[in-house]
Amino acid sequence: MSLPKPAMRGLLGKRLRFHLPIAFGLALVAAATFKFTVTEPRKQAYADFYKRYDSMKEFNAMREAGVFESVRPAGK
């Protein structure tokens, strides 16, 4: 009444054949989920922001506030 020997030969290959496709599948699902739930809305938010962004208006507002040392406000 002895215990059967464990199947050690080829164990890594056998487990990799089972787990590797599952890991790749889950990685692809995670990447696609991240792309469509995080990056695409972020890209759209940046596009919407820069459609309405006026850099000269922003520059003039900062110049009048005295942010720049090399550019004097228009009133001075």
PQR file with spaces between the fields and no chain letter, atoms N, CA, C, O and H, PARSE charges and radii, in Angstrom:
ATOM       1  N    MET     1       0.834   -1.166    0.000 -0.4000 1.5000
ATOM       2  CA   MET     1       0.000    0.000    0.000 -0.0000 2.0000
ATOM       3  C    MET     1       0.894    1.250    0.000  0.5500 1.7000
ATOM       4  O    MET     1       1.020    1.941    1.011 -0.5500 1.4000
ATOM       5  N    SER     2       1.491    1.514   -1.122 -0.4000 1.5000
ATOM       6  CA   SER     2       2.344    2.685   -1.236 -0.0000 2.0000
ATOM       7  C    SER     2       1.656    3.741   -2.108  0.5500 1.7000
ATOM       8  O    SER     2       0.772    3.450   -2.913 -0.5500 1.4000
ATOM       9  H    SER     2       1.388    0.953   -1.943  0.4000 1.0000
ATOM      10  N    LEU     3       2.098    4.949   -1.909 -0.4000 1.5000
ATOM      11  CA   LEU     3       1.530    6.049   -2.682 -0.0000 2.0000
ATOM      12  C    LEU     3       2.073    6.022   -4.100  0.5500 1.7000
ATOM      13  O    LEU     3       3.227    5.649   -4.307 -0.5500 1.4000
ATOM      14  H    LEU     3       2.817    5.186   -1.255  0.4000 1.0000
ATOM      15  N    PRO     4       1.267    6.407   -5.077 -0.5600 1.5000
ATOM      16  CA   PRO     4       1.795    6.457   -6.447  0.2800 2.0000
ATOM      17  C    PRO     4       2.787    7.604   -6.593  0.5500 1.7000
ATOM      18  O    PRO     4       2.653    8.647   -5.952 -0.5500 1.4000
ATOM      19  N    LYS     5       3.770    7.395   -7.434 -0.4000 1.5000
ATOM      20  CA   LYS     5       4.773    8.421   -7.655 -0.0000 2.0000
ATOM      21  C    LYS     5       4.133    9.618   -8.381  0.5500 1.7000
ATOM      22  O    LYS     5       3.280    9.435   -9.249 -0.5500 1.4000
ATOM      23  H    LYS     5       3.879    6.548   -7.954  0.4000 1.0000
ATOM      24  N    PRO     6       4.547   10.829   -8.026 -0.5600 1.5000
ATOM      25  CA   PRO     6       4.013   11.999   -8.729  0.2800 2.0000
ATOM      26  C    PRO     6       4.570   12.081  -10.148  0.5500 1.7000
ATOM      27  O    PRO     6       5.710   11.692  -10.401 -0.5500 1.4000
ATOM      28  N    ALA     7       3.771   12.580  -11.047 -0.4000 1.5000
ATOM      29  CA   ALA     7       4.191   12.717  -12.451 -0.0000 2.0000
ATOM      30  C    ALA     7       4.991   13.996  -12.600  0.5500 1.7000
ATOM      31  O    ALA     7       4.418   15.059  -12.835 -0.5500 1.4000
ATOM      32  H    ALA     7       2.845   12.896  -10.841  0.4000 1.0000
ATOM      33  N    MET     8       6.304   13.911  -12.467 -0.4000 1.5000
ATOM      34  CA   MET     8       7.155   15.087  -12.526 -0.0000 2.0000
ATOM      35  C    MET     8       7.695   15.343  -13.935  0.5500 1.7000
ATOM      36  O    MET     8       7.952   16.491  -14.298 -0.5500 1.4000
ATOM      37  H    MET     8       6.770   13.047  -12.276  0.4000 1.0000
ATOM      38  N    ARG     9       7.866   14.294  -14.723 -0.4000 1.5000
ATOM      39  CA   ARG     9       8.428   14.453  -16.052 -0.0000 2.0000
ATOM      40  C    ARG     9       7.401   15.122  -16.968  0.5500 1.7000
ATOM      41  O    ARG     9       6.282   14.634  -17.127 -0.5500 1.4000
ATOM      42  H    ARG     9       7.658   13.362  -14.428  0.4000 1.0000
ATOM      43  N    GLY    10       7.801   16.251  -17.567 -0.4000 1.5000
ATOM      44  CA   GLY    10       6.928   16.953  -18.493 -0.0000 2.0000
ATOM      45  C    GLY    10       5.850   17.788  -17.802  0.5500 1.7000
ATOM      46  O    GLY    10       4.916   18.257  -18.454 -0.5500 1.4000
ATOM      47  H    GLY    10       8.710   16.648  -17.438  0.4000 1.0000
ATOM      48  N    LEU    11       5.973   17.971  -16.505 -0.4000 1.5000
ATOM      49  CA   LEU    11       4.940   18.688  -15.762 -0.0000 2.0000
ATOM      50  C    LEU    11       4.890   20.167  -16.163  0.5500 1.7000
ATOM      51  O    LEU    11       3.805   20.723  -16.334 -0.5500 1.4000
ATOM      52  H    LEU    11       6.731   17.590  -15.976  0.4000 1.0000
ATOM      53  N    LEU    12       6.054   20.806  -16.312 -0.4000 1.5000
ATOM      54  CA   LEU    12       6.094   22.218  -16.689 -0.0000 2.0000
ATOM      55  C    LEU    12       5.462   22.432  -18.057  0.5500 1.7000
ATOM      56  O    LEU    12       4.648   23.338  -18.235 -0.5500 1.4000
ATOM      57  H    LEU    12       6.936   20.355  -16.173  0.4000 1.0000
ATOM      58  N    GLY    13       5.833   21.602  -19.020 -0.4000 1.5000
ATOM      59  CA   GLY    13       5.279   21.727  -20.363 -0.0000 2.0000
ATOM      60  C    GLY    13       3.778   21.512  -20.378  0.5500 1.7000
ATOM      61  O    GLY    13       3.046   22.216  -21.074 -0.5500 1.4000
ATOM      62  H    GLY    13       6.494   20.866  -18.876  0.4000 1.0000
ATOM      63  N    LYS    14       3.332   20.550  -19.617 -0.4000 1.5000
ATOM      64  CA   LYS    14       1.904   20.245  -19.555 -0.0000 2.0000
ATOM      65  C    LYS    14       1.134   21.422  -18.954  0.5500 1.7000
ATOM      66  O    LYS    14       0.075   21.795  -19.459 -0.5500 1.4000
ATOM      67  H    LYS    14       3.927   19.979  -19.052  0.4000 1.0000
ATOM      68  N    ARG    15       1.661   22.001  -17.884 -0.4000 1.5000
ATOM      69  CA   ARG    15       0.977   23.124  -17.237 -0.0000 2.0000
ATOM      70  C    ARG    15       1.045   24.385  -18.104  0.5500 1.7000
ATOM      71  O    ARG    15       0.095   25.167  -18.135 -0.5500 1.4000
ATOM      72  H    ARG    15       2.522   21.698  -17.474  0.4000 1.0000
ATOM      73  N    LEU    16       2.179   24.585  -18.814 -0.4000 1.5000
ATOM      74  CA   LEU    16       2.286   25.741  -19.695 -0.0000 2.0000
ATOM      75  C    LEU    16       1.312   25.643  -20.863  0.5500 1.7000
ATOM      76  O    LEU    16       0.716   26.647  -21.251 -0.5500 1.4000
ATOM      77  H    LEU    16       2.951   23.949  -18.789  0.4000 1.0000
ATOM      78  N    ARG    17       1.143   24.460  -21.426 -0.4000 1.5000
ATOM      79  CA   ARG    17       0.192   24.294  -22.521 -0.0000 2.0000
ATOM      80  C    ARG    17      -1.221   24.640  -22.082  0.5500 1.7000
ATOM      81  O    ARG    17      -2.034   25.071  -22.900 -0.5500 1.4000
ATOM      82  H    ARG    17       1.627   23.644  -21.111  0.4000 1.0000
ATOM      83  N    PHE    18      -1.520   24.460  -20.821 -0.4000 1.5000
ATOM      84  CA   PHE    18      -2.852   24.783  -20.303 -0.0000 2.0000
ATOM      85  C    PHE    18      -2.957   26.268  -19.931  0.5500 1.7000
ATOM      86  O    PHE    18      -3.939   26.924  -20.281 -0.5500 1.4000
ATOM      87  H    PHE    18      -0.860   24.110  -20.157  0.4000 1.0000
ATOM      88  N    HIS    19      -1.961   26.796  -19.229 -0.4000 1.5000
ATOM      89  CA   HIS    19      -2.080   28.137  -18.666 -0.0000 2.0000
ATOM      90  C    HIS    19      -1.667   29.266  -19.616  0.5500 1.7000
ATOM      91  O    HIS    19      -2.178   30.379  -19.491 -0.5500 1.4000
ATOM      92  H    HIS    19      -1.164   26.264  -18.944  0.4000 1.0000
ATOM      93  N    LEU    20      -0.762   29.010  -20.558 -0.4000 1.5000
ATOM      94  CA   LEU    20      -0.286   30.068  -21.439 -0.0000 2.0000
ATOM      95  C    LEU    20      -1.386   30.645  -22.333  0.5500 1.7000
ATOM      96  O    LEU    20      -1.489   31.869  -22.417 -0.5500 1.4000
ATOM      97  H    LEU    20      -0.347   28.106  -20.660  0.4000 1.0000
ATOM      98  N    PRO    21      -2.196   29.858  -22.992 -0.5600 1.5000
ATOM      99  CA   PRO    21      -3.280   30.456  -23.794  0.2800 2.0000
ATOM     100  C    PRO    21      -4.277   31.245  -22.930  0.5500 1.7000
ATOM     101  O    PRO    21      -4.802   32.269  -23.367 -0.5500 1.4000
ATOM     102  N    ILE    22      -4.528   30.776  -21.736 -0.4000 1.5000
ATOM     103  CA   ILE    22      -5.435   31.500  -20.838 -0.0000 2.0000
ATOM     104  C    ILE    22      -4.821   32.847  -20.464  0.5500 1.7000
ATOM     105  O    ILE    22      -5.519   33.861  -20.448 -0.5500 1.4000
ATOM     106  H    ILE    22      -4.102   29.944  -21.382  0.4000 1.0000
ATOM     107  N    ALA    23      -3.535   32.866  -20.167 -0.4000 1.5000
ATOM     108  CA   ALA    23      -2.861   34.110  -19.802 -0.0000 2.0000
ATOM     109  C    ALA    23      -2.869   35.101  -20.968  0.5500 1.7000
ATOM     110  O    ALA    23      -3.143   36.285  -20.771 -0.5500 1.4000
ATOM     111  H    ALA    23      -2.969   32.042  -20.179  0.4000 1.0000
ATOM     112  N    PHE    24      -2.572   34.630  -22.169 -0.4000 1.5000
ATOM     113  CA   PHE    24      -2.601   35.521  -23.328 -0.0000 2.0000
ATOM     114  C    PHE    24      -4.006   36.045  -23.583  0.5500 1.7000
ATOM     115  O    PHE    24      -4.181   37.225  -23.888 -0.5500 1.4000
ATOM     116  H    PHE    24      -2.349   33.669  -22.329  0.4000 1.0000
ATOM     117  N    GLY    25      -4.990   35.195  -23.464 -0.4000 1.5000
ATOM     118  CA   GLY    25      -6.377   35.621  -23.664 -0.0000 2.0000
ATOM     119  C    GLY    25      -6.796   36.682  -22.659  0.5500 1.7000
ATOM     120  O    GLY    25      -7.409   37.685  -23.026 -0.5500 1.4000
ATOM     121  H    GLY    25      -4.848   34.236  -23.216  0.4000 1.0000
ATOM     122  N    LEU    26      -6.465   36.462  -21.390 -0.4000 1.5000
ATOM     123  CA   LEU    26      -6.805   37.452  -20.367 -0.0000 2.0000
ATOM     124  C    LEU    26      -6.051   38.759  -20.570  0.5500 1.7000
ATOM     125  O    LEU    26      -6.598   39.835  -20.328 -0.5500 1.4000
ATOM     126  H    LEU    26      -5.967   35.648  -21.092  0.4000 1.0000
ATOM     127  N    ALA    27      -4.804   38.675  -21.011 -0.4000 1.5000
ATOM     128  CA   ALA    27      -4.028   39.886  -21.271 -0.0000 2.0000
ATOM     129  C    ALA    27      -4.640   40.688  -22.415  0.5500 1.7000
ATOM     130  O    ALA    27      -4.711   41.915  -22.348 -0.5500 1.4000
ATOM     131  H    ALA    27      -4.360   37.802  -21.208  0.4000 1.0000
ATOM     132  N    LEU    28      -5.080   39.999  -23.461 -0.4000 1.5000
ATOM     133  CA   LEU    28      -5.716   40.699  -24.584 -0.0000 2.0000
ATOM     134  C    LEU    28      -7.024   41.355  -24.159  0.5500 1.7000
ATOM     135  O    LEU    28      -7.314   42.484  -24.554 -0.5500 1.4000
ATOM     136  H    LEU    28      -5.023   39.002  -23.516  0.4000 1.0000
ATOM     137  N    VAL    29      -7.807   40.653  -23.360 -0.4000 1.5000
ATOM     138  CA   VAL    29      -9.068   41.225  -22.866 -0.0000 2.0000
ATOM     139  C    VAL    29      -8.790   42.444  -21.991  0.5500 1.7000
ATOM     140  O    VAL    29      -9.473   43.461  -22.114 -0.5500 1.4000
ATOM     141  H    VAL    29      -7.571   39.736  -23.039  0.4000 1.0000
ATOM     142  N    ALA    30      -7.803   42.353  -21.118 -0.4000 1.5000
ATOM     143  CA   ALA    30      -7.468   43.484  -20.249 -0.0000 2.0000
ATOM     144  C    ALA    30      -6.977   44.677  -21.071  0.5500 1.7000
ATOM     145  O    ALA    30      -7.346   45.816  -20.785 -0.5500 1.4000
ATOM     146  H    ALA    30      -7.248   41.527  -21.019  0.4000 1.0000
ATOM     147  N    ALA    31      -6.154   44.430  -22.081 -0.4000 1.5000
ATOM     148  CA   ALA    31      -5.647   45.516  -22.916 -0.0000 2.0000
ATOM     149  C    ALA    31      -6.773   46.185  -23.697  0.5500 1.7000
ATOM     150  O    ALA    31      -6.821   47.412  -23.790 -0.5500 1.4000
ATOM     151  H    ALA    31      -5.854   43.505  -22.314  0.4000 1.0000
ATOM     152  N    ALA    32      -7.666   45.397  -24.249 -0.4000 1.5000
ATOM     153  CA   ALA    32      -8.788   45.963  -25.000 -0.0000 2.0000
ATOM     154  C    ALA    32      -9.715   46.746  -24.085  0.5500 1.7000
ATOM     155  O    ALA    32     -10.203   47.813  -24.458 -0.5500 1.4000
ATOM     156  H    ALA    32      -7.627   44.401  -24.173  0.4000 1.0000
ATOM     157  N    THR    33      -9.960   46.227  -22.898 -0.4000 1.5000
ATOM     158  CA   THR    33     -10.813   46.929  -21.940 -0.0000 2.0000
ATOM     159  C    THR    33     -10.191   48.259  -21.554  0.5500 1.7000
ATOM     160  O    THR    33     -10.891   49.271  -21.503 -0.5500 1.4000
ATOM     161  H    THR    33      -9.564   45.361  -22.595  0.4000 1.0000
ATOM     162  N    PHE    34      -8.902   48.283  -21.282 -0.4000 1.5000
ATOM     163  CA   PHE    34      -8.217   49.521  -20.916 -0.0000 2.0000
ATOM     164  C    PHE    34      -8.253   50.527  -22.066  0.5500 1.7000
ATOM     165  O    PHE    34      -8.461   51.722  -21.857 -0.5500 1.4000
ATOM     166  H    PHE    34      -8.334   47.461  -21.323  0.4000 1.0000
ATOM     167  N    LYS    35      -8.047   50.022  -23.279 -0.4000 1.5000
ATOM     168  CA   LYS    35      -8.044   50.912  -24.437 -0.0000 2.0000
ATOM     169  C    LYS    35      -9.389   51.599  -24.604  0.5500 1.7000
ATOM     170  O    LYS    35      -9.440   52.809  -24.822 -0.5500 1.4000
ATOM     171  H    LYS    35      -7.878   49.051  -23.449  0.4000 1.0000
ATOM     172  N    PHE    36     -10.471   50.853  -24.507 -0.4000 1.5000
ATOM     173  CA   PHE    36     -11.781   51.436  -24.787 -0.0000 2.0000
ATOM     174  C    PHE    36     -12.419   52.122  -23.590  0.5500 1.7000
ATOM     175  O    PHE    36     -13.355   52.902  -23.770 -0.5500 1.4000
ATOM     176  H    PHE    36     -10.430   49.869  -24.331  0.4000 1.0000
ATOM     177  N    THR    37     -11.953   51.864  -22.384 -0.4000 1.5000
ATOM     178  CA   THR    37     -12.549   52.532  -21.229 -0.0000 2.0000
ATOM     179  C    THR    37     -11.703   53.673  -20.692  0.5500 1.7000
ATOM     180  O    THR    37     -12.221   54.530  -19.976 -0.5500 1.4000
ATOM     181  H    THR    37     -11.193   51.230  -22.238  0.4000 1.0000
ATOM     182  N    VAL    38     -10.394   53.711  -21.023 -0.4000 1.5000
ATOM     183  CA   VAL    38      -9.529   54.762  -20.494 -0.0000 2.0000
ATOM     184  C    VAL    38      -8.936   55.617  -21.611  0.5500 1.7000
ATOM     185  O    VAL    38      -9.123   56.834  -21.616 -0.5500 1.4000
ATOM     186  H    VAL    38      -9.973   53.015  -21.605  0.4000 1.0000
ATOM     187  N    THR    39      -8.237   55.014  -22.540 -0.4000 1.5000
ATOM     188  CA   THR    39      -7.475   55.811  -23.493 -0.0000 2.0000
ATOM     189  C    THR    39      -8.346   56.512  -24.529  0.5500 1.7000
ATOM     190  O    THR    39      -8.088   57.669  -24.861 -0.5500 1.4000
ATOM     191  H    THR    39      -8.085   54.025  -22.537  0.4000 1.0000
ATOM     192  N    GLU    40      -9.359   55.848  -25.040 -0.4000 1.5000
ATOM     193  CA   GLU    40     -10.207   56.487  -26.049 -0.0000 2.0000
ATOM     194  C    GLU    40     -10.970   57.674  -25.477  0.5500 1.7000
ATOM     195  O    GLU    40     -10.990   58.726  -26.117 -0.5500 1.4000
ATOM     196  H    GLU    40      -9.569   54.908  -24.770  0.4000 1.0000
ATOM     197  N    PRO    41     -11.608   57.566  -24.291 -0.5600 1.5000
ATOM     198  CA   PRO    41     -12.250   58.764  -23.727  0.2800 2.0000
ATOM     199  C    PRO    41     -11.244   59.877  -23.419  0.5500 1.7000
ATOM     200  O    PRO    41     -11.567   61.056  -23.558 -0.5500 1.4000
ATOM     201  N    ARG    42     -10.041   59.516  -23.008 -0.4000 1.5000
ATOM     202  CA   ARG    42      -9.021   60.522  -22.718 -0.0000 2.0000
ATOM     203  C    ARG    42      -8.604   61.249  -23.994  0.5500 1.7000
ATOM     204  O    ARG    42      -8.456   62.471  -23.989 -0.5500 1.4000
ATOM     205  H    ARG    42      -9.778   58.557  -22.895  0.4000 1.0000
ATOM     206  N    LYS    43      -8.415   60.508  -25.085 -0.4000 1.5000
ATOM     207  CA   LYS    43      -8.059   61.135  -26.347 -0.0000 2.0000
ATOM     208  C    LYS    43      -9.174   62.065  -26.822  0.5500 1.7000
ATOM     209  O    LYS    43      -8.905   63.143  -27.352 -0.5500 1.4000
ATOM     210  H    LYS    43      -8.535   59.515  -25.089  0.4000 1.0000
ATOM     211  N    GLN    44     -10.422   61.648  -26.631 -0.4000 1.5000
ATOM     212  CA   GLN    44     -11.550   62.483  -27.036 -0.0000 2.0000
ATOM     213  C    GLN    44     -11.632   63.743  -26.183  0.5500 1.7000
ATOM     214  O    GLN    44     -11.950   64.816  -26.696 -0.5500 1.4000
ATOM     215  H    GLN    44     -10.641   60.772  -26.200  0.4000 1.0000
ATOM     216  N    ALA    45     -11.349   63.627  -24.891 -0.4000 1.5000
ATOM     217  CA   ALA    45     -11.375   64.799  -24.009 -0.0000 2.0000
ATOM     218  C    ALA    45     -10.285   65.797  -24.417  0.5500 1.7000
ATOM     219  O    ALA    45     -10.535   67.002  -24.429 -0.5500 1.4000
ATOM     220  H    ALA    45     -11.090   62.755  -24.475  0.4000 1.0000
ATOM     221  N    TYR    46      -9.088   65.320  -24.750 -0.4000 1.5000
ATOM     222  CA   TYR    46      -8.030   66.211  -25.210 -0.0000 2.0000
ATOM     223  C    TYR    46      -8.422   66.870  -26.533  0.5500 1.7000
ATOM     224  O    TYR    46      -8.189   68.066  -26.713 -0.5500 1.4000
ATOM     225  H    TYR    46      -8.885   64.341  -24.741  0.4000 1.0000
ATOM     226  N    ALA    47      -9.008   66.120  -27.453 -0.4000 1.5000
ATOM     227  CA   ALA    47      -9.422   66.687  -28.739 -0.0000 2.0000
ATOM     228  C    ALA    47     -10.479   67.762  -28.529  0.5500 1.7000
ATOM     229  O    ALA    47     -10.420   68.818  -29.160 -0.5500 1.4000
ATOM     230  H    ALA    47      -9.197   65.149  -27.307  0.4000 1.0000
ATOM     231  N    ASP    48     -11.444   67.508  -27.651 -0.4000 1.5000
ATOM     232  CA   ASP    48     -12.476   68.505  -27.363 -0.0000 2.0000
ATOM     233  C    ASP    48     -11.879   69.753  -26.730  0.5500 1.7000
ATOM     234  O    ASP    48     -12.285   70.867  -27.061 -0.5500 1.4000
ATOM     235  H    ASP    48     -11.491   66.650  -27.138  0.4000 1.0000
ATOM     236  N    PHE    49     -10.931   69.584  -25.833 -0.4000 1.5000
ATOM     237  CA   PHE    49     -10.296   70.727  -25.184 -0.0000 2.0000
ATOM     238  C    PHE    49      -9.564   71.596  -26.198  0.5500 1.7000
ATOM     239  O    PHE    49      -9.717   72.817  -26.190 -0.5500 1.4000
ATOM     240  H    PHE    49     -10.601   68.679  -25.564  0.4000 1.0000
ATOM     241  N    TYR    50      -8.772   70.982  -27.067 -0.4000 1.5000
ATOM     242  CA   TYR    50      -7.966   71.765  -28.001 -0.0000 2.0000
ATOM     243  C    TYR    50      -8.784   72.316  -29.161  0.5500 1.7000
ATOM     244  O    TYR    50      -8.289   73.186  -29.878 -0.5500 1.4000
ATOM     245  H    TYR    50      -8.648   69.990  -27.073  0.4000 1.0000
ATOM     246  N    LYS    51     -10.014   71.852  -29.381 -0.4000 1.5000
ATOM     247  CA   LYS    51     -10.886   72.483  -30.361 -0.0000 2.0000
ATOM     248  C    LYS    51     -11.275   73.884  -29.903  0.5500 1.7000
ATOM     249  O    LYS    51     -11.395   74.796  -30.721 -0.5500 1.4000
ATOM     250  H    LYS    51     -10.416   71.145  -28.798  0.4000 1.0000
ATOM     251  N    ARG    52     -11.473   74.058  -28.596 -0.4000 1.5000
ATOM     252  CA   ARG    52     -11.917   75.326  -28.047 -0.0000 2.0000
ATOM     253  C    ARG    52     -10.779   76.161  -27.464  0.5500 1.7000
ATOM     254  O    ARG    52     -11.016   77.295  -27.049 -0.5500 1.4000
ATOM     255  H    ARG    52     -11.376   73.317  -27.931  0.4000 1.0000
ATOM     256  N    TYR    53      -9.581   75.651  -27.420 -0.4000 1.5000
ATOM     257  CA   TYR    53      -8.461   76.313  -26.754 -0.0000 2.0000
ATOM     258  C    TYR    53      -7.879   77.404  -27.637  0.5500 1.7000
ATOM     259  O    TYR    53      -7.561   77.166  -28.802 -0.5500 1.4000
ATOM     260  H    TYR    53      -9.388   74.729  -27.757  0.4000 1.0000
ATOM     261  N    ASP    54      -7.743   78.581  -27.088 -0.4000 1.5000
ATOM     262  CA   ASP    54      -7.126   79.703  -27.790 -0.0000 2.0000
ATOM     263  C    ASP    54      -5.832   80.042  -27.064  0.5500 1.7000
ATOM     264  O    ASP    54      -5.857   80.603  -25.969 -0.5500 1.4000
ATOM     265  H    ASP    54      -8.001   78.775  -26.142  0.4000 1.0000
ATOM     266  N    SER    55      -4.706   79.702  -27.671 -0.4000 1.5000
ATOM     267  CA   SER    55      -3.418   79.880  -26.997 -0.0000 2.0000
ATOM     268  C    SER    55      -3.068   81.356  -26.843  0.5500 1.7000
ATOM     269  O    SER    55      -2.467   81.734  -25.837 -0.5500 1.4000
ATOM     270  H    SER    55      -4.685   79.245  -28.561  0.4000 1.0000
ATOM     271  N    MET    56      -3.419   82.187  -27.794 -0.4000 1.5000
ATOM     272  CA   MET    56      -3.104   83.612  -27.682 -0.0000 2.0000
ATOM     273  C    MET    56      -3.924   84.255  -26.562  0.5500 1.7000
ATOM     274  O    MET    56      -3.411   85.111  -25.841 -0.5500 1.4000
ATOM     275  H    MET    56      -3.906   81.880  -28.611  0.4000 1.0000
ATOM     276  N    LYS    57      -5.155   83.865  -26.410 -0.4000 1.5000
ATOM     277  CA   LYS    57      -5.979   84.387  -25.318 -0.0000 2.0000
ATOM     278  C    LYS    57      -5.380   83.982  -23.972  0.5500 1.7000
ATOM     279  O    LYS    57      -5.327   84.786  -23.041 -0.5500 1.4000
ATOM     280  H    LYS    57      -5.571   83.169  -26.995  0.4000 1.0000
ATOM     281  N    GLU    58      -4.932   82.737  -23.878 -0.4000 1.5000
ATOM     282  CA   GLU    58      -4.302   82.252  -22.649 -0.0000 2.0000
ATOM     283  C    GLU    58      -2.991   82.984  -22.385  0.5500 1.7000
ATOM     284  O    GLU    58      -2.699   83.337  -21.243 -0.5500 1.4000
ATOM     285  H    GLU    58      -4.975   82.084  -24.635  0.4000 1.0000
ATOM     286  N    PHE    59      -2.202   83.213  -23.424 -0.4000 1.5000
ATOM     287  CA   PHE    59      -0.945   83.942  -23.280 -0.0000 2.0000
ATOM     288  C    PHE    59      -1.194   85.361  -22.787  0.5500 1.7000
ATOM     289  O    PHE    59      -0.514   85.833  -21.876 -0.5500 1.4000
ATOM     290  H    PHE    59      -2.439   82.926  -24.352  0.4000 1.0000
ATOM     291  N    ASN    60      -2.158   86.036  -23.383 -0.4000 1.5000
ATOM     292  CA   ASN    60      -2.458   87.411  -22.976 -0.0000 2.0000
ATOM     293  C    ASN    60      -2.949   87.464  -21.533  0.5500 1.7000
ATOM     294  O    ASN    60      -2.607   88.393  -20.801 -0.5500 1.4000
ATOM     295  H    ASN    60      -2.710   85.652  -24.123  0.4000 1.0000
ATOM     296  N    ALA    61      -3.739   86.491  -21.117 -0.4000 1.5000
ATOM     297  CA   ALA    61      -4.214   86.457  -19.734 -0.0000 2.0000
ATOM     298  C    ALA    61      -3.041   86.257  -18.774  0.5500 1.7000
ATOM     299  O    ALA    61      -2.994   86.894  -17.721 -0.5500 1.4000
ATOM     300  H    ALA    61      -4.017   85.737  -21.712  0.4000 1.0000
ATOM     301  N    MET    62      -2.105   85.391  -19.119 -0.4000 1.5000
ATOM     302  CA   MET    62      -0.939   85.169  -18.254 -0.0000 2.0000
ATOM     303  C    MET    62      -0.021   86.393  -18.268  0.5500 1.7000
ATOM     304  O    MET    62       0.566   86.741  -17.243 -0.5500 1.4000
ATOM     305  H    MET    62      -2.144   84.874  -19.974  0.4000 1.0000
ATOM     306  N    ARG    63       0.104   87.044  -19.427 -0.4000 1.5000
ATOM     307  CA   ARG    63       0.937   88.245  -19.513 -0.0000 2.0000
ATOM     308  C    ARG    63       0.361   89.353  -18.630  0.5500 1.7000
ATOM     309  O    ARG    63       1.108   90.028  -17.922 -0.5500 1.4000
ATOM     310  H    ARG    63      -0.372   86.761  -20.260  0.4000 1.0000
ATOM     311  N    GLU    64      -0.938   89.541  -18.664 -0.4000 1.5000
ATOM     312  CA   GLU    64      -1.576   90.563  -17.847 -0.0000 2.0000
ATOM     313  C    GLU    64      -1.493   90.228  -16.357  0.5500 1.7000
ATOM     314  O    GLU    64      -1.479   91.130  -15.519 -0.5500 1.4000
ATOM     315  H    GLU    64      -1.545   88.992  -19.239  0.4000 1.0000
ATOM     316  N    ALA    65      -1.438   88.946  -16.029 -0.4000 1.5000
ATOM     317  CA   ALA    65      -1.332   88.535  -14.629 -0.0000 2.0000
ATOM     318  C    ALA    65       0.098   88.676  -14.111  0.5500 1.7000
ATOM     319  O    ALA    65       0.329   88.571  -12.906 -0.5500 1.4000
ATOM     320  H    ALA    65      -1.450   88.214  -16.710  0.4000 1.0000
ATOM     321  N    GLY    66       1.058   88.913  -15.003 -0.4000 1.5000
ATOM     322  CA   GLY    66       2.438   89.084  -14.587 -0.0000 2.0000
ATOM     323  C    GLY    66       3.189   87.787  -14.384  0.5500 1.7000
ATOM     324  O    GLY    66       4.141   87.732  -13.605 -0.5500 1.4000
ATOM     325  H    GLY    66       0.871   88.998  -15.982  0.4000 1.0000
ATOM     326  N    VAL    67       2.770   86.748  -15.074 -0.4000 1.5000
ATOM     327  CA   VAL    67       3.422   85.442  -14.938 -0.0000 2.0000
ATOM     328  C    VAL    67       4.822   85.461  -15.553  0.5500 1.7000
ATOM     329  O    VAL    67       5.749   84.854  -15.016 -0.5500 1.4000
ATOM     330  H    VAL    67       1.997   86.793  -15.706  0.4000 1.0000
ATOM     331  N    PHE    68       4.970   86.150  -16.666 -0.4000 1.5000
ATOM     332  CA   PHE    68       6.239   86.143  -17.396 -0.0000 2.0000
ATOM     333  C    PHE    68       7.131   87.277  -16.924  0.5500 1.7000
ATOM     334  O    PHE    68       6.661   88.390  -16.689 -0.5500 1.4000
ATOM     335  H    PHE    68       4.217   86.643  -17.103  0.4000 1.0000
ATOM     336  N    GLU    69       8.409   86.993  -16.788 -0.4000 1.5000
ATOM     337  CA   GLU    69       9.363   88.026  -16.424 -0.0000 2.0000
ATOM     338  C    GLU    69       9.883   88.787  -17.643  0.5500 1.7000
ATOM     339  O    GLU    69      10.287   89.945  -17.530 -0.5500 1.4000
ATOM     340  H    GLU    69       8.790   86.089  -16.979  0.4000 1.0000
ATOM     341  N    SER    70       9.874   88.145  -18.791 -0.4000 1.5000
ATOM     342  CA   SER    70      10.442   88.762  -19.977 -0.0000 2.0000
ATOM     343  C    SER    70       9.434   89.563  -20.797  0.5500 1.7000
ATOM     344  O    SER    70       9.814   90.256  -21.741 -0.5500 1.4000
ATOM     345  H    SER    70       9.546   87.205  -18.882  0.4000 1.0000
ATOM     346  N    VAL    71       8.158   89.472  -20.444 -0.4000 1.5000
ATOM     347  CA   VAL    71       7.120   90.195  -21.190 -0.0000 2.0000
ATOM     348  C    VAL    71       6.360   91.063  -20.204  0.5500 1.7000
ATOM     349  O    VAL    71       5.834   90.572  -19.206 -0.5500 1.4000
ATOM     350  H    VAL    71       7.850   88.909  -19.677  0.4000 1.0000
ATOM     351  N    ARG    72       6.307   92.345  -20.486 -0.4000 1.5000
ATOM     352  CA   ARG    72       5.595   93.248  -19.603 -0.0000 2.0000
ATOM     353  C    ARG    72       4.100   93.222  -19.906  0.5500 1.7000
ATOM     354  O    ARG    72       3.710   92.988  -21.050 -0.5500 1.4000
ATOM     355  H    ARG    72       6.735   92.745  -21.297  0.4000 1.0000
ATOM     356  N    PRO    73       3.270   93.454  -18.913 -0.5600 1.5000
ATOM     357  CA   PRO    73       1.832   93.585  -19.180  0.2800 2.0000
ATOM     358  C    PRO    73       1.559   94.762  -20.128  0.5500 1.7000
ATOM     359  O    PRO    73       2.353   95.700  -20.196 -0.5500 1.4000
ATOM     360  N    ALA    74       0.468   94.714  -20.837 -0.4000 1.5000
ATOM     361  CA   ALA    74       0.164   95.717  -21.858 -0.0000 2.0000
ATOM     362  C    ALA    74      -0.045   97.098  -21.255  0.5500 1.7000
ATOM     363  O    ALA    74       0.228   98.095  -21.923 -0.5500 1.4000
ATOM     364  H    ALA    74      -0.177   93.952  -20.781  0.4000 1.0000
ATOM     365  N    GLY    75      -0.516   97.191  -20.022 -0.4000 1.5000
ATOM     366  CA   GLY    75      -0.786   98.473  -19.398 -0.0000 2.0000
ATOM     367  C    GLY    75       0.459   99.192  -18.928  0.5500 1.7000
ATOM     368  O    GLY    75       0.374  100.373  -18.590 -0.5500 1.4000
ATOM     369  H    GLY    75      -0.738   96.380  -19.479  0.4000 1.0000
ATOM     370  N    LYS    76       1.607   98.545  -18.889 -0.4000 1.5000
ATOM     371  CA   LYS    76       2.819   99.174  -18.346 -0.0000 2.0000
ATOM     372  C    LYS    76       3.818   99.509  -19.404  0.5500 1.7000
ATOM     373  O    LYS    76       4.885  100.042  -19.100 -0.5500 1.4000
ATOM     374  H    LYS    76       1.676   97.586  -19.164  0.4000 1.0000
